[in-house]
Amino acid sequence: MIAAMARSDHDPIAKFIRWLEDARRARIPNYEAMALATAARDGKTSVRFVLLKGIDERGFVFFTDSEAERVAS
């Protein structure tokens, strides 16, 4: 499934999958760790560091510590 998705040159998720695989092959430590930022309707932002658990045609699946504090600005 992921291999088929990664073949598309115009799909941003496919590009992300290729970048992620490049990072894995390059043995970049914690290549699946990333910052996930969101914004509320009022424009207030928050960010949380997460681990990418999976990705498919439906989108991304993240793992996070539910006890971890979000950083808001």
mmCIF file of the N, C-alpha and C atoms, coordinates in Angstrom:
data_MODEL
# 
_entry.id   MODEL 
# 
loop_
_atom_site.group_PDB 
_atom_site.id 
_atom_site.type_symbol 
_atom_site.label_atom_id 
_atom_site.label_alt_id 
_atom_site.label_comp_id 
_atom_site.label_asym_id 
_atom_site.label_entity_id 
_atom_site.label_seq_id 
_atom_site.pdbx_PDB_ins_code 
_atom_site.Cartn_x 
_atom_site.Cartn_y 
_atom_site.Cartn_z 
_atom_site.occupancy 
_atom_site.B_iso_or_equiv 
_atom_site.pdbx_formal_charge 
_atom_site.auth_seq_id 
_atom_site.auth_comp_id 
_atom_site.auth_asym_id 
_atom_site.auth_atom_id 
_atom_site.pdbx_PDB_model_num 
ATOM 1   N N  . MET A 1 1  ? 0.832   -1.195 0.000  1.00 0.00 ? 1  MET A N  1 
ATOM 2   C CA . MET A 1 1  ? 0.000   0.000  0.000  1.00 0.00 ? 1  MET A CA 1 
ATOM 3   C C  . MET A 1 1  ? 0.870   1.250  0.000  1.00 0.00 ? 1  MET A C  1 
ATOM 4   N N  . ILE A 1 2  ? 1.812   1.345  0.960  1.00 0.00 ? 2  ILE A N  1 
ATOM 5   C CA . ILE A 1 2  ? 2.656   2.534  1.040  1.00 0.00 ? 2  ILE A CA 1 
ATOM 6   C C  . ILE A 1 2  ? 3.522   2.657  -0.204 1.00 0.00 ? 2  ILE A C  1 
ATOM 7   N N  . ALA A 1 3  ? 4.055   1.554  -0.704 1.00 0.00 ? 3  ALA A N  1 
ATOM 8   C CA . ALA A 1 3  ? 4.894   1.618  -1.893 1.00 0.00 ? 3  ALA A CA 1 
ATOM 9   C C  . ALA A 1 3  ? 4.121   2.181  -3.075 1.00 0.00 ? 3  ALA A C  1 
ATOM 10  N N  . ALA A 1 4  ? 2.879   1.779  -3.250 1.00 0.00 ? 4  ALA A N  1 
ATOM 11  C CA . ALA A 1 4  ? 2.058   2.295  -4.347 1.00 0.00 ? 4  ALA A CA 1 
ATOM 12  C C  . ALA A 1 4  ? 1.797   3.783  -4.160 1.00 0.00 ? 4  ALA A C  1 
ATOM 13  N N  . MET A 1 5  ? 1.560   4.216  -2.930 1.00 0.00 ? 5  MET A N  1 
ATOM 14  C CA . MET A 1 5  ? 1.320   5.633  -2.670 1.00 0.00 ? 5  MET A CA 1 
ATOM 15  C C  . MET A 1 5  ? 2.562   6.460  -2.965 1.00 0.00 ? 5  MET A C  1 
ATOM 16  N N  . ALA A 1 6  ? 3.740   5.924  -2.688 1.00 0.00 ? 6  ALA A N  1 
ATOM 17  C CA . ALA A 1 6  ? 4.983   6.668  -2.831 1.00 0.00 ? 6  ALA A CA 1 
ATOM 18  C C  . ALA A 1 6  ? 5.364   6.902  -4.284 1.00 0.00 ? 6  ALA A C  1 
ATOM 19  N N  . ARG A 1 7  ? 4.686   6.275  -5.221 1.00 0.00 ? 7  ARG A N  1 
ATOM 20  C CA . ARG A 1 7  ? 5.022   6.432  -6.639 1.00 0.00 ? 7  ARG A CA 1 
ATOM 21  C C  . ARG A 1 7  ? 4.512   7.732  -7.244 1.00 0.00 ? 7  ARG A C  1 
ATOM 22  N N  . SER A 1 8  ? 3.531   8.343  -6.657 1.00 0.00 ? 8  SER A N  1 
ATOM 23  C CA . SER A 1 8  ? 2.939   9.549  -7.218 1.00 0.00 ? 8  SER A CA 1 
ATOM 24  C C  . SER A 1 8  ? 3.856   10.752 -7.020 1.00 0.00 ? 8  SER A C  1 
ATOM 25  N N  . ASP A 1 9  ? 4.113   11.504 -8.107 1.00 0.00 ? 9  ASP A N  1 
ATOM 26  C CA . ASP A 1 9  ? 4.955   12.692 -8.012 1.00 0.00 ? 9  ASP A CA 1 
ATOM 27  C C  . ASP A 1 9  ? 4.180   13.925 -7.588 1.00 0.00 ? 9  ASP A C  1 
ATOM 28  N N  . HIS A 1 10 ? 2.863   13.870 -7.633 1.00 0.00 ? 10 HIS A N  1 
ATOM 29  C CA . HIS A 1 10 ? 2.052   15.046 -7.348 1.00 0.00 ? 10 HIS A CA 1 
ATOM 30  C C  . HIS A 1 10 ? 1.341   14.982 -6.002 1.00 0.00 ? 10 HIS A C  1 
ATOM 31  N N  . ASP A 1 11 ? 1.470   13.899 -5.323 1.00 0.00 ? 11 ASP A N  1 
ATOM 32  C CA . ASP A 1 11 ? 0.782   13.688 -4.054 1.00 0.00 ? 11 ASP A CA 1 
ATOM 33  C C  . ASP A 1 11 ? 1.700   14.079 -2.901 1.00 0.00 ? 11 ASP A C  1 
ATOM 34  N N  . PRO A 1 12 ? 1.316   15.067 -2.076 1.00 0.00 ? 12 PRO A N  1 
ATOM 35  C CA . PRO A 1 12 ? 2.191   15.485 -0.976 1.00 0.00 ? 12 PRO A CA 1 
ATOM 36  C C  . PRO A 1 12 ? 2.447   14.378 0.042  1.00 0.00 ? 12 PRO A C  1 
ATOM 37  N N  . ILE A 1 13 ? 1.486   13.496 0.263  1.00 0.00 ? 13 ILE A N  1 
ATOM 38  C CA . ILE A 1 13 ? 1.719   12.391 1.193  1.00 0.00 ? 13 ILE A CA 1 
ATOM 39  C C  . ILE A 1 13 ? 2.747   11.431 0.614  1.00 0.00 ? 13 ILE A C  1 
ATOM 40  N N  . ALA A 1 14 ? 2.684   11.199 -0.688 1.00 0.00 ? 14 ALA A N  1 
ATOM 41  C CA . ALA A 1 14 ? 3.669   10.332 -1.338 1.00 0.00 ? 14 ALA A CA 1 
ATOM 42  C C  . ALA A 1 14 ? 5.071   10.929 -1.206 1.00 0.00 ? 14 ALA A C  1 
ATOM 43  N N  . LYS A 1 15 ? 5.186   12.231 -1.372 1.00 0.00 ? 15 LYS A N  1 
ATOM 44  C CA . LYS A 1 15 ? 6.492   12.883 -1.208 1.00 0.00 ? 15 LYS A CA 1 
ATOM 45  C C  . LYS A 1 15 ? 6.979   12.718 0.232  1.00 0.00 ? 15 LYS A C  1 
ATOM 46  N N  . PHE A 1 16 ? 6.096   12.900 1.181  1.00 0.00 ? 16 PHE A N  1 
ATOM 47  C CA . PHE A 1 16 ? 6.470   12.737 2.580  1.00 0.00 ? 16 PHE A CA 1 
ATOM 48  C C  . PHE A 1 16 ? 6.983   11.321 2.835  1.00 0.00 ? 16 PHE A C  1 
ATOM 49  N N  . ILE A 1 17 ? 6.304   10.320 2.277  1.00 0.00 ? 17 ILE A N  1 
ATOM 50  C CA . ILE A 1 17 ? 6.721   8.925  2.458  1.00 0.00 ? 17 ILE A CA 1 
ATOM 51  C C  . ILE A 1 17 ? 8.129   8.722  1.903  1.00 0.00 ? 17 ILE A C  1 
ATOM 52  N N  . ARG A 1 18 ? 8.410   9.294  0.739  1.00 0.00 ? 18 ARG A N  1 
ATOM 53  C CA . ARG A 1 18 ? 9.757   9.170  0.162  1.00 0.00 ? 18 ARG A CA 1 
ATOM 54  C C  . ARG A 1 18 ? 10.792  9.824  1.078  1.00 0.00 ? 18 ARG A C  1 
ATOM 55  N N  . TRP A 1 19 ? 10.488  11.026 1.595  1.00 0.00 ? 19 TRP A N  1 
ATOM 56  C CA . TRP A 1 19 ? 11.423  11.710 2.495  1.00 0.00 ? 19 TRP A CA 1 
ATOM 57  C C  . TRP A 1 19 ? 11.645  10.886 3.760  1.00 0.00 ? 19 TRP A C  1 
ATOM 58  N N  . LEU A 1 20 ? 10.587  10.315 4.287  1.00 0.00 ? 20 LEU A N  1 
ATOM 59  C CA . LEU A 1 20 ? 10.696  9.505  5.497  1.00 0.00 ? 20 LEU A CA 1 
ATOM 60  C C  . LEU A 1 20 ? 11.558  8.268  5.240  1.00 0.00 ? 20 LEU A C  1 
ATOM 61  N N  . GLU A 1 21 ? 11.360  7.627  4.119  1.00 0.00 ? 21 GLU A N  1 
ATOM 62  C CA . GLU A 1 21 ? 12.162  6.452  3.768  1.00 0.00 ? 21 GLU A CA 1 
ATOM 63  C C  . GLU A 1 21 ? 13.619  6.838  3.544  1.00 0.00 ? 21 GLU A C  1 
ATOM 64  N N  . ASP A 1 22 ? 13.859  7.985  2.930  1.00 0.00 ? 22 ASP A N  1 
ATOM 65  C CA . ASP A 1 22 ? 15.237  8.476  2.753  1.00 0.00 ? 22 ASP A CA 1 
ATOM 66  C C  . ASP A 1 22 ? 15.906  8.661  4.108  1.00 0.00 ? 22 ASP A C  1 
ATOM 67  N N  . ALA A 1 23 ? 15.182  9.251  5.058  1.00 0.00 ? 23 ALA A N  1 
ATOM 68  C CA . ALA A 1 23 ? 15.726  9.476  6.400  1.00 0.00 ? 23 ALA A CA 1 
ATOM 69  C C  . ALA A 1 23 ? 16.010  8.145  7.093  1.00 0.00 ? 23 ALA A C  1 
ATOM 70  N N  . ARG A 1 24 ? 15.106  7.182  6.930  1.00 0.00 ? 24 ARG A N  1 
ATOM 71  C CA . ARG A 1 24 ? 15.309  5.859  7.543  1.00 0.00 ? 24 ARG A CA 1 
ATOM 72  C C  . ARG A 1 24 ? 16.549  5.192  6.968  1.00 0.00 ? 24 ARG A C  1 
ATOM 73  N N  . ARG A 1 25 ? 16.677  5.214  5.630  1.00 0.00 ? 25 ARG A N  1 
ATOM 74  C CA . ARG A 1 25 ? 17.831  4.589  4.975  1.00 0.00 ? 25 ARG A CA 1 
ATOM 75  C C  . ARG A 1 25 ? 19.139  5.286  5.352  1.00 0.00 ? 25 ARG A C  1 
ATOM 76  N N  . ALA A 1 26 ? 19.071  6.599  5.593  1.00 0.00 ? 26 ALA A N  1 
ATOM 77  C CA . ALA A 1 26 ? 20.258  7.362  5.983  1.00 0.00 ? 26 ALA A CA 1 
ATOM 78  C C  . ALA A 1 26 ? 20.583  7.180  7.465  1.00 0.00 ? 26 ALA A C  1 
ATOM 79  N N  . ARG A 1 27 ? 19.743  6.403  8.151  1.00 0.00 ? 27 ARG A N  1 
ATOM 80  C CA . ARG A 1 27 ? 19.934  6.111  9.578  1.00 0.00 ? 27 ARG A CA 1 
ATOM 81  C C  . ARG A 1 27 ? 19.950  7.372  10.441 1.00 0.00 ? 27 ARG A C  1 
ATOM 82  N N  . ILE A 1 28 ? 19.089  8.312  10.076 1.00 0.00 ? 28 ILE A N  1 
ATOM 83  C CA . ILE A 1 28 ? 18.933  9.509  10.883 1.00 0.00 ? 28 ILE A CA 1 
ATOM 84  C C  . ILE A 1 28 ? 18.239  9.107  12.188 1.00 0.00 ? 28 ILE A C  1 
ATOM 85  N N  . PRO A 1 29 ? 18.854  9.430  13.328 1.00 0.00 ? 29 PRO A N  1 
ATOM 86  C CA . PRO A 1 29 ? 18.240  9.041  14.602 1.00 0.00 ? 29 PRO A CA 1 
ATOM 87  C C  . PRO A 1 29 ? 16.853  9.675  14.767 1.00 0.00 ? 29 PRO A C  1 
ATOM 88  N N  . ASN A 1 30 ? 15.938  8.898  15.277 1.00 0.00 ? 30 ASN A N  1 
ATOM 89  C CA . ASN A 1 30 ? 14.577  9.385  15.549 1.00 0.00 ? 30 ASN A CA 1 
ATOM 90  C C  . ASN A 1 30 ? 13.909  10.008 14.329 1.00 0.00 ? 30 ASN A C  1 
ATOM 91  N N  . TYR A 1 31 ? 14.128  9.432  13.160 1.00 0.00 ? 31 TYR A N  1 
ATOM 92  C CA . TYR A 1 31 ? 13.564  9.990  11.927 1.00 0.00 ? 31 TYR A CA 1 
ATOM 93  C C  . TYR A 1 31 ? 12.041  10.070 11.961 1.00 0.00 ? 31 TYR A C  1 
ATOM 94  N N  . GLU A 1 32 ? 11.404  9.271  12.826 1.00 0.00 ? 32 GLU A N  1 
ATOM 95  C CA . GLU A 1 32 ? 9.943   9.271  12.905 1.00 0.00 ? 32 GLU A CA 1 
ATOM 96  C C  . GLU A 1 32 ? 9.417   10.280 13.930 1.00 0.00 ? 32 GLU A C  1 
ATOM 97  N N  . ALA A 1 33 ? 10.308  11.025 14.588 1.00 0.00 ? 33 ALA A N  1 
ATOM 98  C CA . ALA A 1 33 ? 9.891   12.048 15.561 1.00 0.00 ? 33 ALA A CA 1 
ATOM 99  C C  . ALA A 1 33 ? 9.636   13.364 14.840 1.00 0.00 ? 33 ALA A C  1 
ATOM 100 N N  . MET A 1 34 ? 8.592   14.059 15.232 1.00 0.00 ? 34 MET A N  1 
ATOM 101 C CA . MET A 1 34 ? 8.254   15.333 14.585 1.00 0.00 ? 34 MET A CA 1 
ATOM 102 C C  . MET A 1 34 ? 7.421   16.195 15.503 1.00 0.00 ? 34 MET A C  1 
ATOM 103 N N  . ALA A 1 35 ? 7.325   17.457 15.133 1.00 0.00 ? 35 ALA A N  1 
ATOM 104 C CA . ALA A 1 35 ? 6.489   18.397 15.872 1.00 0.00 ? 35 ALA A CA 1 
ATOM 105 C C  . ALA A 1 35 ? 5.158   18.519 15.137 1.00 0.00 ? 35 ALA A C  1 
ATOM 106 N N  . LEU A 1 36 ? 4.082   18.394 15.868 1.00 0.00 ? 36 LEU A N  1 
ATOM 107 C CA . LEU A 1 36 ? 2.741   18.530 15.314 1.00 0.00 ? 36 LEU A CA 1 
ATOM 108 C C  . LEU A 1 36 ? 2.145   19.819 15.872 1.00 0.00 ? 36 LEU A C  1 
ATOM 109 N N  . ALA A 1 37 ? 1.894   20.771 15.001 1.00 0.00 ? 37 ALA A N  1 
ATOM 110 C CA . ALA A 1 37 ? 1.354   22.062 15.433 1.00 0.00 ? 37 ALA A CA 1 
ATOM 111 C C  . ALA A 1 37 ? -0.076  22.212 14.943 1.00 0.00 ? 37 ALA A C  1 
ATOM 112 N N  . THR A 1 38 ? -0.896  22.824 15.781 1.00 0.00 ? 38 THR A N  1 
ATOM 113 C CA . THR A 1 38 ? -2.288  23.090 15.419 1.00 0.00 ? 38 THR A CA 1 
ATOM 114 C C  . THR A 1 38 ? -2.625  24.525 15.796 1.00 0.00 ? 38 THR A C  1 
ATOM 115 N N  . ALA A 1 39 ? -3.703  25.019 15.216 1.00 0.00 ? 39 ALA A N  1 
ATOM 116 C CA . ALA A 1 39 ? -4.174  26.367 15.539 1.00 0.00 ? 39 ALA A CA 1 
ATOM 117 C C  . ALA A 1 39 ? -5.674  26.310 15.802 1.00 0.00 ? 39 ALA A C  1 
ATOM 118 N N  . ALA A 1 40 ? -6.096  27.030 16.837 1.00 0.00 ? 40 ALA A N  1 
ATOM 119 C CA . ALA A 1 40 ? -7.515  27.128 17.160 1.00 0.00 ? 40 ALA A CA 1 
ATOM 120 C C  . ALA A 1 40 ? -8.163  28.177 16.256 1.00 0.00 ? 40 ALA A C  1 
ATOM 121 N N  . ARG A 1 41 ? -9.465  28.228 16.263 1.00 0.00 ? 41 ARG A N  1 
ATOM 122 C CA . ARG A 1 41 ? -10.184 29.209 15.443 1.00 0.00 ? 41 ARG A CA 1 
ATOM 123 C C  . ARG A 1 41 ? -9.767  30.644 15.748 1.00 0.00 ? 41 ARG A C  1 
ATOM 124 N N  . ASP A 1 42 ? -9.390  30.894 16.999 1.00 0.00 ? 42 ASP A N  1 
ATOM 125 C CA . ASP A 1 42 ? -8.976  32.253 17.376 1.00 0.00 ? 42 ASP A CA 1 
ATOM 126 C C  . ASP A 1 42 ? -7.519  32.546 17.009 1.00 0.00 ? 42 ASP A C  1 
ATOM 127 N N  . GLY A 1 43 ? -6.846  31.591 16.383 1.00 0.00 ? 43 GLY A N  1 
ATOM 128 C CA . GLY A 1 43 ? -5.473  31.784 15.945 1.00 0.00 ? 43 GLY A CA 1 
ATOM 129 C C  . GLY A 1 43 ? -4.424  31.342 16.949 1.00 0.00 ? 43 GLY A C  1 
ATOM 130 N N  . LYS A 1 44 ? -4.837  30.943 18.129 1.00 0.00 ? 44 LYS A N  1 
ATOM 131 C CA . LYS A 1 44 ? -3.898  30.481 19.150 1.00 0.00 ? 44 LYS A CA 1 
ATOM 132 C C  . LYS A 1 44 ? -3.309  29.139 18.702 1.00 0.00 ? 44 LYS A C  1 
ATOM 133 N N  . THR A 1 45 ? -1.992  29.039 18.786 1.00 0.00 ? 45 THR A N  1 
ATOM 134 C CA . THR A 1 45 ? -1.316  27.833 18.321 1.00 0.00 ? 45 THR A CA 1 
ATOM 135 C C  . THR A 1 45 ? -0.827  26.993 19.491 1.00 0.00 ? 45 THR A C  1 
ATOM 136 N N  . SER A 1 46 ? -0.623  25.715 19.220 1.00 0.00 ? 46 SER A N  1 
ATOM 137 C CA . SER A 1 46 ? 0.023   24.829 20.184 1.00 0.00 ? 46 SER A CA 1 
ATOM 138 C C  . SER A 1 46 ? 0.826   23.801 19.400 1.00 0.00 ? 46 SER A C  1 
ATOM 139 N N  . VAL A 1 47 ? 1.841   23.264 20.044 1.00 0.00 ? 47 VAL A N  1 
ATOM 140 C CA . VAL A 1 47 ? 2.701   22.277 19.392 1.00 0.00 ? 47 VAL A CA 1 
ATOM 141 C C  . VAL A 1 47 ? 2.990   21.144 20.374 1.00 0.00 ? 47 VAL A C  1 
ATOM 142 N N  . ARG A 1 48 ? 3.110   19.965 19.825 1.00 0.00 ? 48 ARG A N  1 
ATOM 143 C CA . ARG A 1 48 ? 3.401   18.772 20.617 1.00 0.00 ? 48 ARG A CA 1 
ATOM 144 C C  . ARG A 1 48 ? 4.358   17.914 19.798 1.00 0.00 ? 48 ARG A C  1 
ATOM 145 N N  . PHE A 1 49 ? 5.336   17.329 20.458 1.00 0.00 ? 49 PHE A N  1 
ATOM 146 C CA . PHE A 1 49 ? 6.244   16.417 19.775 1.00 0.00 ? 49 PHE A CA 1 
ATOM 147 C C  . PHE A 1 49 ? 5.629   15.018 19.813 1.00 0.00 ? 49 PHE A C  1 
ATOM 148 N N  . VAL A 1 50 ? 5.643   14.370 18.665 1.00 0.00 ? 50 VAL A N  1 
ATOM 149 C CA . VAL A 1 50 ? 4.992   13.074 18.499 1.00 0.00 ? 50 VAL A CA 1 
ATOM 150 C C  . VAL A 1 50 ? 5.917   12.130 17.732 1.00 0.00 ? 50 VAL A C  1 
ATOM 151 N N  . LEU A 1 51 ? 5.568   10.862 17.747 1.00 0.00 ? 51 LEU A N  1 
ATOM 152 C CA . LEU A 1 51 ? 6.233   9.863  16.916 1.00 0.00 ? 51 LEU A CA 1 
ATOM 153 C C  . LEU A 1 51 ? 5.244   9.395  15.861 1.00 0.00 ? 51 LEU A C  1 
ATOM 154 N N  . LEU A 1 52 ? 5.700   9.281  14.646 1.00 0.00 ? 52 LEU A N  1 
ATOM 155 C CA . LEU A 1 52 ? 4.851   8.779  13.565 1.00 0.00 ? 52 LEU A CA 1 
ATOM 156 C C  . LEU A 1 52 ? 4.761   7.270  13.703 1.00 0.00 ? 52 LEU A C  1 
ATOM 157 N N  . LYS A 1 53 ? 3.567   6.782  13.915 1.00 0.00 ? 53 LYS A N  1 
ATOM 158 C CA . LYS A 1 53 ? 3.344   5.343  14.104 1.00 0.00 ? 53 LYS A CA 1 
ATOM 159 C C  . LYS A 1 53 ? 2.997   4.666  12.783 1.00 0.00 ? 53 LYS A C  1 
ATOM 160 N N  . GLY A 1 54 ? 2.339   5.387  11.887 1.00 0.00 ? 54 GLY A N  1 
ATOM 161 C CA . GLY A 1 54 ? 1.956   4.802  10.609 1.00 0.00 ? 54 GLY A CA 1 
ATOM 162 C C  . GLY A 1 54 ? 1.430   5.854  9.659  1.00 0.00 ? 54 GLY A C  1 
ATOM 163 N N  . ILE A 1 55 ? 1.344   5.470  8.405  1.00 0.00 ? 55 ILE A N  1 
ATOM 164 C CA . ILE A 1 55 ? 0.794   6.342  7.371  1.00 0.00 ? 55 ILE A CA 1 
ATOM 165 C C  . ILE A 1 55 ? 0.178   5.472  6.287  1.00 0.00 ? 55 ILE A C  1 
ATOM 166 N N  . ASP A 1 56 ? -0.999  5.862  5.831  1.00 0.00 ? 56 ASP A N  1 
ATOM 167 C CA . ASP A 1 56 ? -1.646  5.160  4.727  1.00 0.00 ? 56 ASP A CA 1 
ATOM 168 C C  . ASP A 1 56 ? -2.518  6.147  3.972  1.00 0.00 ? 56 ASP A C  1 
ATOM 169 N N  . GLU A 1 57 ? -3.365  5.647  3.094  1.00 0.00 ? 57 GLU A N  1 
ATOM 170 C CA . GLU A 1 57 ? -4.187  6.525  2.251  1.00 0.00 ? 57 GLU A CA 1 
ATOM 171 C C  . GLU A 1 57 ? -5.158  7.382  3.062  1.00 0.00 ? 57 GLU A C  1 
ATOM 172 N N  . ARG A 1 58 ? -5.397  7.009  4.314  1.00 0.00 ? 58 ARG A N  1 
ATOM 173 C CA . ARG A 1 58 ? -6.298  7.793  5.178  1.00 0.00 ? 58 ARG A CA 1 
ATOM 174 C C  . ARG A 1 58 ? -5.568  8.915  5.900  1.00 0.00 ? 58 ARG A C  1 
ATOM 175 N N  . GLY A 1 59 ? -4.243  8.841  5.971  1.00 0.00 ? 59 GLY A N  1 
ATOM 176 C CA . GLY A 1 59 ? -3.470  9.891  6.621  1.00 0.00 ? 59 GLY A CA 1 
ATOM 177 C C  . GLY A 1 59 ? -2.441  9.347  7.589  1.00 0.00 ? 59 GLY A C  1 
ATOM 178 N N  . PHE A 1 60 ? -2.096  10.164 8.570  1.00 0.00 ? 60 PHE A N  1 
ATOM 179 C CA . PHE A 1 60 ? -1.024  9.880  9.505  1.00 0.00 ? 60 PHE A CA 1 
ATOM 180 C C  . PHE A 1 60 ? -1.585  9.359  10.837 1.00 0.00 ? 60 PHE A C  1 
ATOM 181 N N  . VAL A 1 61 ? -0.827  8.464  11.470 1.00 0.00 ? 61 VAL A N  1 
ATOM 182 C CA . VAL A 1 61 ? -1.162  7.981  12.804 1.00 0.00 ? 61 VAL A CA 1 
ATOM 183 C C  . VAL A 1 61 ? 0.023   8.331  13.692 1.00 0.00 ? 61 VAL A C  1 
ATOM 184 N N  . PHE A 1 62 ? -0.250  9.089  14.766 1.00 0.00 ? 62 PHE A N  1 
ATOM 185 C CA . PHE A 1 62 ? 0.803   9.530  15.669 1.00 0.00 ? 62 PHE A CA 1 
ATOM 186 C C  . PHE A 1 62 ? 0.678   8.856  17.017 1.00 0.00 ? 62 PHE A C  1 
ATOM 187 N N  . PHE A 1 63 ? 1.812   8.724  17.683 1.00 0.00 ? 63 PHE A N  1 
ATOM 188 C CA . PHE A 1 63 ? 1.863   8.261  19.062 1.00 0.00 ? 63 PHE A CA 1 
ATOM 189 C C  . PHE A 1 63 ? 2.347   9.428  19.898 1.00 0.00 ? 63 PHE A C  1 
ATOM 190 N N  . THR A 1 64 ? 1.690   9.691  21.002 1.00 0.00 ? 64 THR A N  1 
ATOM 191 C CA . THR A 1 64 ? 2.114   10.757 21.901 1.00 0.00 ? 64 THR A CA 1 
ATOM 192 C C  . THR A 1 64 ? 1.816   10.349 23.329 1.00 0.00 ? 64 THR A C  1 
ATOM 193 N N  . ASP A 1 65 ? 2.469   10.987 24.228 1.00 0.00 ? 65 ASP A N  1 
ATOM 194 C CA . ASP A 1 65 ? 2.210   10.777 25.649 1.00 0.00 ? 65 ASP A CA 1 
ATOM 195 C C  . ASP A 1 65 ? 1.023   11.656 26.026 1.00 0.00 ? 65 ASP A C  1 
ATOM 196 N N  . SER A 1 66 ? -0.095  11.066 26.357 1.00 0.00 ? 66 SER A N  1 
ATOM 197 C CA . SER A 1 66 ? -1.296  11.850 26.664 1.00 0.00 ? 66 SER A CA 1 
ATOM 198 C C  . SER A 1 66 ? -1.121  12.694 27.919 1.00 0.00 ? 66 SER A C  1 
ATOM 199 N N  . GLU A 1 67 ? -0.122  12.399 28.712 1.00 0.00 ? 67 GLU A N  1 
ATOM 200 C CA . GLU A 1 67 ? 0.161   13.180 29.909 1.00 0.00 ? 67 GLU A CA 1 
ATOM 201 C C  . GLU A 1 67 ? 1.074   14.370 29.610 1.00 0.00 ? 67 GLU A C  1 
ATOM 202 N N  . ALA A 1 68 ? 1.688   14.375 28.419 1.00 0.00 ? 68 ALA A N  1 
ATOM 203 C CA . ALA A 1 68 ? 2.631   15.446 28.081 1.00 0.00 ? 68 ALA A CA 1 
ATOM 204 C C  . ALA A 1 68 ? 1.917   16.779 27.913 1.00 0.00 ? 68 ALA A C  1 
ATOM 205 N N  . GLU A 1 69 ? 2.586   17.816 28.358 1.00 0.00 ? 69 GLU A N  1 
ATOM 206 C CA . GLU A 1 69 ? 2.031   19.145 28.253 1.00 0.00 ? 69 GLU A CA 1 
ATOM 207 C C  . GLU A 1 69 ? 2.252   19.703 26.840 1.00 0.00 ? 69 GLU A C  1 
ATOM 208 N N  . ARG A 1 70 ? 1.231   20.322 26.290 1.00 0.00 ? 70 ARG A N  1 
ATOM 209 C CA . ARG A 1 70 ? 1.368   21.000 25.005 1.00 0.00 ? 70 ARG A CA 1 
ATOM 210 C C  . ARG A 1 70 ? 1.985   22.363 25.235 1.00 0.00 ? 70 ARG A C  1 
ATOM 211 N N  . VAL A 1 71 ? 2.738   22.808 24.265 1.00 0.00 ? 71 VAL A N  1 
ATOM 212 C CA . VAL A 1 71 ? 3.325   24.138 24.346 1.00 0.00 ? 71 VAL A CA 1 
ATOM 213 C C  . VAL A 1 71 ? 2.422   25.058 23.547 1.00 0.00 ? 71 VAL A C  1 
ATOM 214 N N  . ALA A 1 72 ? 1.865   26.069 24.195 1.00 0.00 ? 72 ALA A N  1 
ATOM 215 C CA . ALA A 1 72 ? 0.947   26.994 23.521 1.00 0.00 ? 72 ALA A CA 1 
ATOM 216 C C  . ALA A 1 72 ? 1.606   28.358 23.395 1.00 0.00 ? 72 ALA A C  1 
ATOM 217 N N  . SER A 1 73 ? 1.235   29.048 22.330 1.00 0.00 ? 73 SER A N  1 
ATOM 218 C CA . SER A 1 73 ? 1.723   30.429 22.165 1.00 0.00 ? 73 SER A CA 1 
ATOM 219 C C  . SER A 1 73 ? 0.593   31.343 21.801 1.00 0.00 ? 73 SER A C  1 
# 
